[in-house]
Amino acid sequence: MSSYRPQNQIPPSNDFSWDNYRQIAIEDNGEVLIPLSTSNRLVTYPFYAKMGIANAIPECFVRESVFDKLHQVTRLMPSGVRLVVLDGWRPFSVQQYLFDTLINILKKSFPNHAESYLHEKAKSLVSPPSTDVKAPSPHLTGGSVDVTLCDEMGRFLDMGTHFDEASQYSWTDALETPSWNNKGPQENRRILYNAMIEVGFTNLPSEWWHYDFGNQLWAYRTGSKKAIYGVTRPRDILKQWESEIIDNGFI
């Protein structure tokens, strides 16, 4: 752990549209997914599996460079603060479930609002599900991570809102206003943001917990001409056997 250093304020959010990044080309570099539970320097808590969400996996998988960068972040943490990964690669069925569930809640809560308006509101909390290989949902690439902080005993630190909380305060810069007078969550959010940005991640402005590297969101926010991560998936031993038996002339 590093010694404490003053944290920069989180800059104001700029405009963001889920449509803007979809035009960025993807040239996947072929990095494999790595399970984070093998690390002794990171805390992993696969949130959706812990909550019993159907098809959620009890592991946090990320691309190889993301794995390395997360470990760089651990070296920037103040003494007594640890990085926690809540989610990485996410099955499409989980993404679809989260988005559909949120839409249904919004429809029940605001029956007089147009469905198009509710979809736009939903996209500020859950990215639109997409299996389009030219514009996949960010978590399908293995380049997106949901992260938070805990103390050295494993207790989650106060970040101002819960992970995935449907609140205006979930925007990353929401605690930088003069009206916010609780310095603890503000400082915790700054620690996380500054460390993640310093090693090369970008942040989704509407979610203080969501960071990207290598995918189209990252390329869009860094001005890169192409993304290096597209759709991927963890190793599937059954599909591996199928291809190996055919390709290698097993019989």
Number of C-alpha atoms within 10 A of each C-alpha: 13 12 10 12 10 8 15 11 16 18 10 13 14 6 6 14 10 12 8 11 18 17 13 19 18 21 13 16 11 12 15 15 23 20 17 22 17 9 11 8 15 18 19 21 18 21 19 19 16 12 9 11 13 11 14 20 19 16 22 23 28 29 25 16 16 25 19 12 16 24 16 15 21 19 16 23 21 14 13 14 23 27 25 22 24 22 28 29 27 27 18 18 12 17 21 17 15 19 18 17 13 19 20 13 13 17 16 9 10 12 11 8 11 10 14 9 9 18 18 14 15 22 17 21 21 21 16 19 22 15 11 11 13 16 21 21 27 29 27 25 28 32 31 30 26 22 22 24 23 17 14 12 9 14 11 16 16 16 23 22 15 14 17 14 12 17 14 13 17 23 20 26 21 21 23 18 10 6 7 12 11 10 12 13 17 22 21 19 27 23 23 23 25 18 19 22 14 13 17 18 24 22 23 20 21 21 24 26 26 24 24 27 27 27 30 31 27 26 22 19 15 13 10 15 13 18 21 21 25 26 21 22 15 16 11 8 9 9 9 10 12 10 12 12 11 10 9 8 8 8 5
